[in-house]
């Protein structure tokens, strides 16, 4: 028996279409009604989550579609997986939902075990710390904050040096020196979220960014490889080296300090763009040369999407990146880090009232 059959014995063998038109009449009516109270222009159809199963998503008319979209890469183990439903109905989950714990101030008695047995147990090799968040955008933005605060700490001369009166005053007016002039560098066609900081590093589509104020942060080219790879090996190598040269040029010519870069192991929303270990190791070498932190965004690519738990590990980046962000099908969000200095030296600087509690760790990784 296959693993899918074990957990979804009633999953259909192929899509089931019951209506003559798609969307069907029930879905069309519900979409129209929804549009009266909510912006439904991005909605494909009204979903019946109660009757979705395994790899198949149901609409309000009872049609079942093979789902390759997976809730924007957020469903890891299929719709209505019985083990996930069991965890969701556990006493631990009920207590967390009923009491909505502000975990940053009042961590629960089992929070350490939740982190160690769940999130940290799945960490990339060598990553021993985690900061939890609510969403992928949130994960990236808190990683940016960690990078900016650590670089500012270095600039001040170390952890023991306190903030100056000028810093404390100017920051309240969003001015330097209290407000940092440092930058986060991202890559052409990259996508890192839709909040203000993450949106400033998103470069995939103009519609995401129009009308929104943005930080003046730099970008660098991401390789455009030719296929098949075997045929164009030399041309692709030249393209990756060109991008690395341009990247270092941006780094050296940018007028302010670049605190960190953020890069996807595979650009996903920006067009399924790939590179090789030549490019990623080259990025790492240049970041180390210029004292720049390296953030790998695994919100889309993490948790098995590439055949490895963490896609960046395919490239054997040495030493490992400084931070790895995660969300979506992980059923939690945040970033892993190795250097304890990325945890600010004072409380409330990196702060999240509801550091998301995650009970699905009790599933382990038995479902594979």
N, C-alpha and C positions, 0 to 999 in steps of 0.2 A: 504494500500500500504506500502511495506517495505521501509526503508530508501534507500537501494540500488536501488530499482526500481524507487524511486523518482528522484535520481540523474543520474541513468544509465538505462533509460527505454529500451534501445536497447542492453543491455548486454545479451550475449547468455546464455542459460540455461546449456550448457555443452561445452567442448572443440570442436573446429571445425578443422578437419584435411583434407587438400586438396591435399597433395602430397603423393605419394607412399613411399617415403623415407624421413627421418628426419636426417640431414637437407635436405630441398628440393633443387632443382637445382639452383634457383635464389640465395638462401642464400649461398649455397656452392660456387658459383661463386663470390659473393660479399665478402665472407670471404677470398678467395684466393687473390682477388684484394687488400683488406685491408691489408693483410699480407705483401704486397710489400712496405708499407709506415709506418706500425704500428705493434707493437707486438700483434698479435691476438690469441696467444696460450691459453689464459684463456677465450676466447669468446665461449659461448655456441651456439649462432646463431646471425645473423644480425636482429636487432629489428626494426619493423615499429611502431614508437611511435605515429605517426599520427592516426593509426587505432587501437591502443590498447585502451581498454575500461574497466573501472571498475576493476574487479579482473582478467581480461584476457589480456595477453600480446601477441602481434602479431609479427610474423616474416616476412621476406621479401617475402615469398611465399604466405602469406595470411593465414597461420595456426594461430589459436588462442588457447593458452594454459592457463589453470587455473594456476595462478601464486601464489605459496606459498612462493616464494623467496623475492618478494616485493622489488626488487632493493637493496638487502642486508639490509632489514628492513628499507628502506628509503621512502617508499610510504605508507602514512597513510590513505589516503582517495580515493584511486583508481586512475587508469590511466585516464587522461583527465577529471578529475572532473570539471564540469562547473563552480563551485564557485572558484576553484583555478585558472582556466584559466581567469576568470573575474578579480581576484585580480592581476594576472600576467600582464594583459593588462591595468591596471589602470594608471592614470597619475603619481601617486606616484612612482610606480615601474619603469615607463619609465624615470622619472626624475632621479631616483637613478642610473639606468643603464647607462644613457647618461652622467651623470656627475661624476660617480664613486667617490663618496665623501670619502675623508680620514677622517672618522668620529672621530677618536681619536683626531684630531687637529681641525676639522671643523664640529662638530655635527650639524645636520639639525634642523630646527625649530620644527619639529614634532618628533624628536628622543626620547624625554622623554615620550611622549604619546605612541609611538611605544613600548617602553620597559614596561611601566606600564600597558597598555591595552593588551599587547600580552605576551611577555616572562615572565614578573613577575606575571601576572595574572594566569599563569599556574604553578607557582613555587610550590614546596613541602611546606607543612605547616611550617611556621616559617622562611622561607628563604626570605629575604628582599632585597638582593643585587644580581647583576649579572655582570659577565664579559663575553662579547660576543667574539666569535671566528669564524673561518671559517670551521673547520672540527672536527670530533671526536678526532683525534690524537692531534690536536691543542688545543682542549678544555682540554684534560688531561695534556698536557705539560704546559699550562698556570696555571692549578691548582697546578702542581708540583712546578712551580716557586713561586706561592703565598705562598705555604707551606714552601719552603726553605727560602724565604725572611723573613717571619714572625719568623721562628725559629732562624734565624741569628740575627734578631732584638732583640729577647729575650736574646740571648747569649751576645750581646753587652751591655745589660742593659737597653734597652728601646728605644723608638723612638727618644728621645732627643740627643742620643749619635751619633756623626758623624763618618764617615769612617776614618780609620787611613791612613797615607801616605803609610804604608807597604801594606795595603789591596788594595789601589788604584794602586800601582805599580805591585804587584804580580799577580793580576787578569788579567793584560794584557798579561801575559805569561802563563795563565791557571794554576797558582800555588796558593797554600794556603799561607796566610790566606784569600786572596781575593776571590779565587775560593773555594767554600764550599766543605768540605769533608763529608757532611751529605748525607743521602740516602733516597730513596723511596722504601718501601717494597711492593712487590706484591705476588700473590699466584700461585702455580703450576696450569698449564692449563689455566691461565687467558690470556685474550687478551685485549690490551689497545691501539693498534695503531702501525704504522710502521715508524714514525719519530724517531729521535735518542733517545730522552728521553723516549717516549712512548714505543719504541721497546725494550728498556732495561727492561721494566716492563712486556712485553709480553712473555708468557711462553707456548704458545699453540702448535706451530709447529716449528721445527728447520729451515724449509725452509724460514720462515719469517726473521730469524736472521743471517743466515750464511753470513760470510765475512764482516759483519758490526761491527765496533767498538762499544763497549757497556760500560756503567757505571758498576762498580762493586757494584751492589745493591743486597740486599738479597731477598730470596723468602721463603715462608712458605707453608705447605700443605693445600689443600682445601679438605673438607670432600668428601669421596666416599660412598654415602648412598646405602643401599640395599632396594629393593622393593619387595612386597608392604610394605609401611611404617608401617602399623598397625602390621604386622607380625614381623618386625625387629626394633621395637621402641627402645628397650634397647641397641641393638647392634649399632644402628645409633647414639644414645646419647653418647655411649662410643667413637665412632669414632669422633664425633664433639669435645668432651672434649679432646681427644688425640691431635687433630689438634690445639686446643687452647693452650694446654700445649707446643706443639712444637713451636707455634707462639711466645709465651712469652719467650721461651728459645732463639729463634733467636734474639728477641728484646734485651734481657739482655746480650747476648754474642757477639753481633755484635760490631766490634771495634770502630765504629763511631756512632754518633747520628742518629737515624732514625727520619726524619722530619715528614713523613706521610706514611700511607698505602693507597693502592688503591685496591678496591675489587668490583666485579660485584655481584649484587643481585642474578642473575642466570648466571653462566658461559655459554656463548652462543657459540661463535666460537670455544671455547676449548672443546666442547662436551656435551652441555646441562646438566651441573652439578648443583645440587641443594644443599642447606643447610637449616637449620631451624633458628628460632629466638634464639635458644640456642647458635648457632655458632655466629650469627651476634651481638647479645647483648654481648656475651663474648668478641668479638673483641673490641666492644666499651668500655667495662669496662677496658680492658687491655690498650687501647690507652690512656684513661684518666689517668690511674695509672702512665703511663710512659711519659706523656706530648707529645703524638704523635697525629697528626691530622689525621682524617679519611675522605678519599675521596671515595665516591660511584660512580662508573662508570655506568651511566644509558644510555649510547649511544645506546646500543642495546635494553635494557629492558624497557626504558622509553616510555611514550606516549601510554599507554594502552595495551602494549603487554602482560601484565600479568593479565589483567582485572582491574588493578588499573592504574591511570595516572602515578604514580611512583612506581615501583616494591618494592623498599626498604621500603616503608611505610607499606607493609604487615607484616614486622617483628617487627614493633613497637619499633625501636631502640631508646633508651632513655639514655641521650639526643640525639637529632638528629645528624647525621653526620655533619662534618664541611663544606664539599663541596659536591655538586652533579653535575656531568658533564652530558651534553646532546648533541645530534646532530641527524643525520639521519632523521627519519620521523618527527622530530620537525620542519624541514625545516629551521633550524638555528643551531648554536652551541655555546657552552660556558660552564660556570659553575655558579651555584648558591652558595651563601655563606651567613652566618648569622652574623658573626663577622666582623665588619667594619675594624678591624686591618688587615684582609687579603688583604686589599687594601694597597699597599706599601705607605710609608709616603713621597715619592718623585715622581714627574711625570717622565714619560719615562722609569721607571723600569719595570712595566708591561705594555707593549705597543703593539698595533696592529694597523697599519696604517688604514686598512680597517676592522674596527669592523663591522661585517656584518650587513647590514640594512635588516630589515625583515618586509615586508608589509602584509604578509599573516595573521597577527593578526586580520585583518579586517574580517576574516572569523569567528572569535570567536571560540567557540567550539559547535556550533549549529549542526554540522554534526556529529552525534553519532549513 
